[in-house]
Amino acid sequence: MDPDPPLYDSLDGQVALVTGTSRGIGAAVAARLADLGATVYAGARDTADVTGEGWRAVRLDVTEGAEIEAAVERIESETGRLDILVNNAGVAPPNVPLHESSIGDVDRTLAVNLRGPILLTGRALPLLLEGPGGRVVNVSSGDGAFEDVQEGYSGVGGQGYPAYRISKTGLNGLTAYLDGEYADDGLVANAVCPGSVRTDMGSDDAPRSPAEGAETPVWLSRFGPGAPGGRFWRDRAPIPW
């Protein structure tokens, strides 16, 4: 793998859609992409929670098909392009073993963390494929890796968060699918583990700030045409799936 992928120094003229921007990693990613010059559509369930200066707030609950359609249609009508999609929105259910998990918690976790990115990416693909090197960045987790499955959030004895773990494994699968299906058309799709971050889903004791957790997702968003795709990254280096 090329250890020095082609990167855009500036994102002037490019358009990005970031989900889950009301706080945490999503807000940090949106802020940095805007700093780099991108027109940033900041997705949130309540647009009043989008506070970034210059961002274009867009109502986007990724569990709602109508809101997905409306968001992409708005971007297409206003800009005619989409260069970067960052699937960041996510939830974590209570930390209980699978046999104690409620149907509602399982359904919501899979709907936000996996079904939403599948549907949103599918709807956004025609725009992403119009220009060279459209990027999809899926904010995943080491919890979704097969080779290091007990890493990250864990309960007593290394168990816990079953629906969350499974949803992130599926998100990694979406990444691999997008690379296999669309790389020849110019799409650059990657997944990223941001590490342990001080967010609502994380812990107050986590070692990384949201800005630090956003560093690799932003770096992947800067990949140019021909950059590596279909990989799982942490700290700008590929890690096992």
N, C-alpha and C positions, 0 to 999 in steps of 0.2 A: 504494500500500500504506500502511496505517496505520502511521506511524513509532512510535506509542505503543500497542502492543497491550495488551488487558486482561490483567492479571496477578493471580494469587493472591499476596497478601502472606504468607499462612500456608497450609500444606498440612495443617492439623489435620483429622483424620477421613478423609484420603485415603490410598490404598494405591498403592505403587509397586513394580514389579519391575524390577530392574537386572541385566543379565547381565555376566559378567566382572568381578566385584567383589573378586577376591582381591588386586588391586594396581592401581596406575596410575589412569587416568581413571575407571574403573568404581568403584573404592573412593572416589575423591574425590566423584563424583556421589552415591553412596549416602550418604556422610557428610553432604553438604549437604542432601539431601532429608530426611534424618532430623532435621537441625537445624531445618528448616522445619516439622517436625511430622508428616511423613508416616510411616505404617507401611511400612517398607522391607523387602521380600523381596530378599535379596542372593544372586544366583545365582553358583555356582562349581562347577567340576568336583569339587573336594574341599572340603567344607564346613569342614574344619579350617583352611582358608586364609582364611576369613571372620572378621575380627577386630573389626569395628565394634561398638561398644557399643549394644545395643538392636536391632541388625539381626536379622531372622529369616533365618538361613542356609538356603538351599535348594539341594540338589544339582541342578545343571543344566548338563549338557554339551549344548549346542544342536545337536550332531550326532546326539543320541540321542532318537528320537521318544518312547520310553517316559518319559524324564526330562522332556521338555516336557509331556507329558500329566499326569504326576504333579505337577509344579510348579504348573500352572494349577489342577488339581483341588484341591490343598492351599489355594491362595489363595482359591478360591471357597468351600471348606468352612469356612475359618477366619474370613473377612471378608465374603464375599458380594459383593465389589466389586473392581474394579481401575481405577484412574484414570490411571496413568502406566506406560508400558512404555518402557524405555530399552534399545535393542538396541546394547550396547557391546562385547560379546565379539568379539574378532578375533585373527587371526594374520597374520603376514607370512612368506612362504617365503624361501629364499635369494635374494639379488639376482643373478639370472642372466637372460639373454635367453630368450625363449620357446622357441627351438629347443634350449636346454639344460635346460629345466625338466622335472622328473620328473613322471610321471603322479600319483604319490602326493602330491607337493607341490601340484600343481594341484587335485586332488580335495579335499584337506584345506582348502585356502584357500577354495575355493568353498563347501564344506560349512559351515565356521564363519562366514564373513563374509556369505554370501548365503542359502544354503539354510536355515540355522538361523533367521535373522530372518524369512524367509518363513513357515516352519512355526510358529514361536512366535507371531508376530503373528496368524496365522490362527487358532490355537487360542485366543488371548487375546481376539480381537475381540468375541465375545458379551458378555464382561464389560466391555470398554472401551466398548461401545455402550449399555450399560444406563443410564448416567448421562450428563448433558450434558457435552460437551467432554472426552471421553477423549483422552489424548495418546499419540502414538507418536513417540519421538525416536530416529532412526537415526544412530548415530555413524559418519560417513562420512569422506571425505578429499577434498582438492582433487585428489588423483591420479585420482579417478573422474570428474572434470568433462570434458566434451567440449570446452568452449571454452578451457580452460587445461590441456590434457592433460599437459603436461610439468612441471607444478608439483609441488612436494613432494619425496618420496623420488625419487631418480634415480641412475642409474649413469653411467658414462662416456658422454659424448655425449648425455645426456638420456634414456637408455634404462634399463630395469630394472623389476623387480617386476611382470611382466605379469599374473600371476594375481591379485595384490593389486589392481592398478589396475582390472582387469575386474570383480572382485568388488564394488568400491566403486561402479563405474558401475551395476552391477546393483542395489545397495542404493539408489542414487538413483532408479533406475527403480521400485523397490518403493514408495518414498516418493510419487512422482508417481501411481502406481496407487492407493495408499490414499486419497490426496486426491481423485482423480477418482471413485472408487467409493463412498467412505464419508463425504465431507465433508458431504453433505446430511443424513446421519444423525447429525451432530454430532462426528465424529472430527476431531481436529486432528493431522495427521501432518507432520513436518518432518525434514529431514536437516541434519547439522551437520558442518563441518570444524573440529576443535578446534585446528588449527594444529600446529606442530612441538613435540612434548612429550617430556620426558625420561621415557620408559617403556622397558619391555623391547623393544618394537617400534621405538622411536625411537632417539635418539642421546643419549649423555651430554652432548653439546654443544648439544642442542636448547635454544631460548631460553625455553621455557615449562615450568613445573612442572605436575604432574598437577592440582593445584588450579586453576591458571590455565586449563588445557585443559578443565576441567569447567565453567567459568563459563557459556558459552553453552548447553551441554546442560541445565544446571540452569535457566537462564532460560527455555528452551523448555518445560521441564517445568512451569513455572509459568503457562503460557498458559491463559487462561480461555476459556469458550465464545465462539465468534465470532472468535477470534484467527486470524491468517493461517496457512494450511496449504499443503502442497505446495511448499515452498520449501527452498532450500539456503542455509545460514547460516554466517557466521563473524564472530566478535566482535559479535554481536547485529545484524548487517546482512546482507541477502540478497546472495548472490554468484552469478555465472553458473553454470549447470549444465555 
